[in-house]
Amino acid sequence: MARDEELKERWNVLVGKLSEQFASGDTLELDAIIYLVGVQELGQYHRKYKKNDKLDLMHIAICRLLEPYGYYEFEFFDEDGWPHYKTKEELPALKAGEQSVLMKEAIVGYFLEKEYI
């Protein structure tokens, strides 16, 4: 199976599974899945998040997702338990479609690592 087809198939399986678990079957968008990764990485599941917190959660997720690609490196947890990353390499300028593929690939890799799919 071609790499693109394998990614597409795994992505569809993942979206279906997450949508069932977290959205009563409504299809989750990429941003919502990134947010879920941020909550997973923070580990504080049962609290209400403000708008700024949600943006920070998405930032955590992006750093964690792109860490295996060498763009970020985990540094430390602060006193509130929030992980902090440092930039190792600037992200290349990517077109919107290329960004989407990179994030989907990183998300699928993350959930494979977590043995969710």
MARBA-3410 file (N, C-alpha, C, O; in Angstrom, 1 decimal):
117
0.8,-1.2,0.0,0.0,0.0,0.0,0.9,1.2,0.0,1.9,1.3,0.7 ~ 0.6,2.2,-0.8,1.3,3.4,-0.9,1.3,4.2,0.4,0.3,4.1,1.2 ~ 2.3,4.9,0.7,2.4,5.6,2.0,1.2,6.6,2.2,0.7,6.7,3.3 ~ 0.9,7.3,1.2,-0.3,8.2,1.2,-1.6,7.5,1.5,-2.4,8.0,2.3 ~ -1.8,6.4,0.9,-3.0,5.6,1.1,-3.1,5.1,2.5,-4.1,5.0,3.1
-1.9,4.6,3.0,-1.8,4.0,4.4,-2.2,5.1,5.4,-2.9,4.9,6.3 ~ -1.6,6.3,5.2,-1.9,7.5,6.1,-3.3,7.8,6.0,-4.0,8.0,7.1 ~ -3.9,7.9,4.8,-5.3,8.2,4.7,-6.2,7.2,5.4,-7.2,7.6,6.1 ~ -5.9,5.9,5.2,-6.7,4.9,5.9,-6.6,4.9,7.4,-7.6,4.9,8.1 ~ -5.3,5.1,7.9,-5.1,5.2,9.4,-5.8,6.4,9.9,-6.4,6.4,11.0
-5.7,7.6,9.2,-6.3,8.8,9.6,-7.9,8.6,9.7,-8.4,9.0,10.7 ~ -8.5,8.0,8.8,-9.9,7.8,8.8,-10.3,6.9,10.0,-11.3,7.1,10.6 ~ -9.5,5.8,10.2,-9.8,4.9,11.4,-9.7,5.7,12.7,-10.6,5.6,13.5 ~ -8.6,6.5,12.8,-8.4,7.3,14.0,-9.6,8.3,14.2,-10.1,8.4,15.3 ~ -9.9,9.1,13.2,-11.0,10.1,13.3,-12.3,9.4,13.7,-13.0,9.9,14.5
-12.6,8.3,13.1,-13.8,7.5,13.4,-13.8,7.1,14.9,-14.8,7.3,15.6 ~ -12.7,6.6,15.3,-12.6,6.1,16.7,-12.7,7.3,17.7,-13.5,7.2,18.7 ~ -12.0,8.4,17.5,-12.0,9.5,18.4,-13.4,10.2,18.3,-13.9,10.7,19.4 ~ -14.0,10.3,17.1,-15.3,10.9,17.0,-16.4,10.2,17.8,-17.2,10.8,18.4 ~ -16.3,8.9,17.7,-17.2,8.0,18.5,-17.0,8.3,20.0,-18.0,8.4,20.8
-15.8,8.3,20.4,-15.5,8.4,21.9,-15.7,9.8,22.4,-16.2,9.9,23.6 ~ -15.4,10.8,21.7,-15.5,12.2,22.2,-16.5,13.1,21.6,-16.8,14.2,22.2 ~ -17.2,12.7,20.5,-18.1,13.6,19.9,-19.4,13.0,19.5,-20.1,13.4,18.5 ~ -19.8,11.9,20.1,-21.0,11.2,19.9,-21.2,10.8,18.4,-22.3,10.8,17.9 ~ -20.1,10.6,17.7,-20.1,10.2,16.3,-20.0,11.4,15.3,-19.8,11.1,14.1
-20.1,12.6,15.8,-19.9,13.8,14.9,-18.4,13.8,14.6,-17.6,13.6,15.4 ~ -18.1,14.0,13.3,-16.7,13.9,12.9,-15.9,15.1,13.4,-16.2,16.3,13.3 ~ -14.8,14.7,14.1,-13.9,15.7,14.7,-13.0,16.2,13.6,-12.5,15.5,12.7 ~ -12.7,17.5,13.7,-11.8,18.2,12.8,-10.4,18.1,13.3,-10.2,17.7,14.5 ~ -9.4,18.4,12.5,-8.0,18.4,12.8,-7.7,19.1,14.1,-7.0,18.6,15.0
-8.2,20.4,14.2,-7.9,21.2,15.4,-8.5,20.6,16.7,-7.8,20.7,17.7 ~ -9.6,19.9,16.6,-10.2,19.3,17.8,-9.3,18.1,18.2,-9.2,17.9,19.4 ~ -8.8,17.4,17.3,-7.9,16.3,17.6,-6.6,16.8,18.2,-6.1,16.2,19.1 ~ -6.1,17.9,17.7,-4.9,18.5,18.3,-5.1,18.9,19.7,-4.3,18.7,20.6 ~ -6.3,19.5,19.9,-6.7,19.9,21.3,-6.7,18.6,22.2,-6.2,18.7,23.4
-7.3,17.5,21.7,-7.4,16.3,22.5,-6.0,15.8,22.9,-5.7,15.3,24.0 ~ -5.0,15.9,22.0,-3.7,15.5,22.2,-3.1,16.4,23.3,-2.4,15.9,24.2 ~ -3.4,17.7,23.3,-2.9,18.6,24.3,-3.4,18.2,25.7,-2.7,18.2,26.7 ~ -4.7,17.9,25.8,-5.3,17.5,27.1,-4.7,16.2,27.5,-4.4,16.0,28.7 ~ -4.4,15.3,26.6,-3.8,14.0,27.0,-2.4,14.2,27.5,-2.0,13.6,28.5
-1.7,15.1,26.9,-0.3,15.4,27.3,-0.2,16.1,28.6,0.7,15.9,29.5 ~ -1.2,17.0,28.9,-1.2,17.7,30.2,-1.7,16.7,31.3,-1.2,16.8,32.4 ~ -2.6,15.9,30.9,-3.1,14.9,31.9,-4.1,15.4,32.9,-4.4,14.7,33.9 ~ -4.6,16.6,32.7,-5.6,17.2,33.6,-7.0,17.2,32.9,-7.4,18.1,32.4 ~ -7.6,16.0,33.0,-8.7,15.7,32.1,-10.0,16.3,32.6,-10.9,16.7,31.8
-10.2,16.5,33.9,-11.5,16.8,34.4,-11.6,18.3,34.9,-12.3,18.6,35.9 ~ -11.0,19.2,34.2,-11.1,20.6,34.5,-11.6,21.4,33.3,-11.5,20.9,32.2 ~ -12.2,22.5,33.6,-12.7,23.4,32.6,-11.5,24.3,32.1,-10.7,24.8,32.9 ~ -11.4,24.5,30.8,-10.3,25.3,30.3,-10.8,26.6,29.7,-11.9,26.6,29.0 ~ -10.1,27.7,30.0,-10.5,29.0,29.4,-9.9,29.0,28.0,-9.1,28.1,27.6
-10.3,30.0,27.2,-9.9,30.1,25.8,-8.3,30.1,25.7,-7.8,29.4,24.8 ~ -7.7,30.9,26.5,-6.2,30.9,26.5,-5.6,29.6,26.8,-4.6,29.1,26.2 ~ -6.2,28.9,27.8,-5.7,27.5,28.1,-5.8,26.6,26.9,-5.0,25.8,26.6 ~ -7.0,26.7,26.2,-7.2,25.9,25.0,-6.1,26.1,23.9,-5.6,25.2,23.3 ~ -5.7,27.4,23.8,-4.7,27.7,22.8,-3.3,27.1,23.3,-2.6,26.5,22.5
-3.1,27.2,24.6,-1.9,26.6,25.2,-1.9,25.1,25.0,-0.8,24.5,24.8 ~ -3.0,24.5,25.2,-3.1,23.0,25.0,-2.8,22.6,23.6,-2.1,21.6,23.3 ~ -3.3,23.4,22.6,-3.0,23.1,21.2,-1.5,23.3,21.0,-0.9,22.5,20.2 ~ -0.9,24.3,21.6,0.6,24.5,21.4,1.4,23.3,22.0,2.3,22.8,21.4 ~ 1.0,22.9,23.2,1.6,21.7,23.8,1.5,20.5,22.8,2.5,19.8,22.6
0.3,20.3,22.3,0.1,19.2,21.3,1.0,19.3,20.1,1.7,18.3,19.7 ~ 1.1,20.5,19.5,1.9,20.6,18.3,3.4,20.4,18.6,4.1,19.7,17.9 ~ 3.8,20.9,19.8,5.2,20.6,20.2,5.5,19.1,20.3,6.5,18.6,19.8 ~ 4.6,18.5,21.1,4.7,17.0,21.3,4.6,16.2,20.0,5.4,15.3,19.8 ~ 3.7,16.6,19.1,3.5,15.9,17.9,4.7,16.1,16.9,5.1,15.1,16.2
5.3,17.2,17.0,6.5,17.5,16.1,7.8,17.2,16.7,8.9,17.4,16.0 ~ 7.8,16.8,17.9,9.1,16.5,18.6,9.8,15.4,17.9,11.0,15.5,17.7 ~ 9.1,14.3,17.5,9.9,13.2,16.8,10.5,13.6,15.5,11.4,13.0,15.0 ~ 10.1,14.7,14.9,10.6,15.3,13.7,11.8,16.2,13.9,12.4,16.7,12.9 ~ 12.1,16.4,15.2,13.3,17.3,15.5,13.0,18.8,15.6,14.0,19.5,15.6
11.7,19.2,15.6,11.4,20.6,15.6,11.4,21.1,17.0,11.7,22.3,17.3 ~ 11.0,20.3,18.0,10.9,20.7,19.4,11.5,19.7,20.3,11.7,18.5,19.9 ~ 11.9,20.1,21.5,12.4,19.2,22.5,11.8,19.5,23.8,11.7,20.7,24.2 ~ 11.4,18.5,24.5,10.8,18.7,25.8,11.8,19.3,26.8,13.0,18.8,26.8 ~ 11.5,20.3,27.6,12.4,20.9,28.5,12.0,20.5,30.0,12.9,19.9,30.7
10.8,20.8,30.4,10.5,20.6,31.8,9.0,20.8,32.0,8.3,21.3,31.1 ~ 8.5,20.3,33.2,7.1,20.6,33.6,7.2,21.7,34.6,8.0,21.7,35.5 ~ 6.3,22.7,34.5,6.3,23.8,35.4,5.5,23.4,36.7,5.1,22.2,36.8 ~ 5.4,24.3,37.7,4.8,24.0,39.0,3.3,23.6,38.9,2.8,23.0,39.8 ~ 2.7,24.0,37.7,1.3,23.6,37.5,1.1,22.3,36.7,0.0,21.9,36.4
2.2,21.7,36.4,2.2,20.5,35.6,2.2,20.6,34.1,2.0,19.6,33.4 ~ 2.3,21.8,33.6,2.3,22.1,32.2,3.6,21.8,31.6,4.7,22.3,32.1 ~ 3.7,21.0,30.5,5.0,20.7,29.9,5.5,21.9,29.0,4.7,22.7,28.5 ~ 6.8,22.1,29.0,7.4,23.2,28.2,8.4,22.6,27.2,9.1,21.7,27.6 ~ 8.4,23.1,26.0,9.3,22.6,25.0,10.1,23.8,24.5,9.7,25.0,24.6
11.3,23.5,23.9,12.1,24.5,23.3,12.1,24.2,21.8,12.1,23.0,21.4 ~ 12.3,25.2,21.0,12.4,25.0,19.5,13.8,24.6,19.2,14.8,25.3,19.6 ~ 13.9,23.5,18.5,15.2,23.0,18.1,15.5,23.5,16.7,16.7,23.8,16.3 ~ 14.5,23.5,15.9,14.6,23.8,14.5,13.3,24.5,14.0,12.3,24.0,14.3 ~ 13.5,25.6,13.3,12.3,26.3,12.8,11.6,25.4,11.8,12.2,24.7,11.0
10.3,25.5,11.8,9.5,24.7,10.9,9.7,25.3,9.5,9.7,26.6,9.4 ~ 9.8,24.5,8.5,9.9,25.1,7.1,8.6,25.7,6.7,7.5,25.4,7.2 ~ 8.7,26.6,5.7,7.4,27.2,5.2,6.7,26.2,4.4,7.2,25.7,3.3 ~ 5.5,25.8,4.8,4.7,24.8,4.1,3.4,25.4,3.7,2.9,26.3,4.3 ~ 2.9,24.9,2.6,1.6,25.3,2.1,0.6,24.7,3.0,0.9,23.7,3.8
-0.6,25.2,3.0,-1.7,24.7,4.0,-1.9,23.2,3.8,-2.0,22.5,4.8 ~ -1.9,22.7,2.6,-2.1,21.2,2.4,-0.9,20.4,3.0,-1.1,19.3,3.5 ~ 0.3,20.9,2.8,1.5,20.3,3.3,1.5,20.3,4.9,1.8,19.3,5.5 ~ 1.0,21.4,5.5,0.9,21.4,6.9,-0.1,20.4,7.4,0.2,19.7,8.4 ~ -1.2,20.3,6.7,-2.2,19.3,7.1,-1.7,17.9,7.1,-2.0,17.1,8.0
-1.0,17.6,6.0,-0.5,16.2,5.9,0.6,16.0,6.9,0.6,14.9,7.5 ~ 1.4,16.9,7.2,2.4,16.7,8.3,1.8,16.5,9.6,2.2,15.6,10.4 ~ 0.8,17.3,9.9,0.1,17.1,11.2,-0.7,15.8,11.3,-0.6,15.1,12.3 ~ -1.3,15.4,10.2,-2.0,14.1,10.2,-1.1,13.0,10.4,-1.3,12.0,11.1 ~ 0.1,13.1,9.7,1.1,12.0,9.8,1.6,12.0,11.3,1.8,10.9,11.9
1.9,13.1,11.9,2.4,13.2,13.3,1.3,12.7,14.3,1.6,12.0,15.2 ~ 0.0,13.0,14.0,-1.0,12.6,14.9,-1.2,11.1,14.8,-1.4,10.4,15.8 ~ -1.2,10.5,13.6,-1.3,9.1,13.4,-0.2,8.4,14.1,-0.3,7.4,14.8 ~ 1.0,8.9,14.0,2.2,8.3,14.6,2.1,8.4,16.2,2.4,7.4,16.8 ~ 1.5,9.5,16.7,1.3,9.6,18.1,0.4,8.5,18.6,0.6,7.9,19.6
-0.8,8.4,17.9,-1.8,7.4,18.4,-1.3,6.0,18.1,-1.8,5.1,18.8 ~ -0.5,5.7,17.2,0.1,4.4,17.0,1.0,4.1,18.2,1.0,3.0,18.7 ~ 1.8,5.1,18.6,2.8,5.0,19.7,2.0,4.7,21.0,2.4,3.9,21.8 ~ 0.8,5.3,21.1,0.0,5.1,22.3,-0.8,3.9,22.3,-1.6,3.5,23.2 ~ -0.7,3.2,21.1,-1.4,1.9,20.9,-3.0,2.1,20.9,-3.7,1.2,21.3
-3.4,3.3,20.5,-4.8,3.6,20.4,-5.4,3.1,19.1,-6.5,2.7,19.0 ~ -4.5,3.1,18.1,-4.9,2.5,16.8,-3.9,1.5,16.4,-4.0,0.8,15.3
END
